[in-house]
Amino acid sequence: MIRWIKLIVLAAAFMPGLQAAELSEEGVKDRIIVAFKPGVSLAQQHRILEAQGLKIVDQIKDFNIVLAQAEPGRAKTAERQLMSN
């Protein structure tokens, strides 16, 4: 179902709207950046992320990039699940 997802691990500093205080190690902990292929609707993105227990923190709609927050300690698991599909 989510084979058309490409996961990109980038520094959270590239996401608009983040405050400098959030860029500390604690601020980016349990966050991942997910890039969706063109044509994946926002509703589909939400369903895919919710299935992995992720919540959208910020996004760049023009590039289908989402900064997502995982439950504490679950970012790596969510990342592996997204990349395996």
GIWOWO-V949223 format. One record per pair of residues at least 6 apart in sequence whose C-alpha atoms are under 6 Angstrom apart, sorted by the first residue. I is the first residue (numbers start at 1). J is the second residue. Records with the same first field share a line. If there is no record, write none. Layout:
BEGIN
I = J  J
END
This chain:
BEGIN
2 = 85
3 = 85
5 = 36  37
6 = 35  36
7 = 34  35
8 = 33  34
9 = 33
30 = 69  70  72  75
31 = 68  69  70
32 = 67  68
33 = 66  67
34 = 65  66
35 = 64  65
36 = 64
52 = 78
54 = 68  69  70
55 = 68  69
56 = 67  68
57 = 67  68
58 = 67
59 = 65  66  67
END
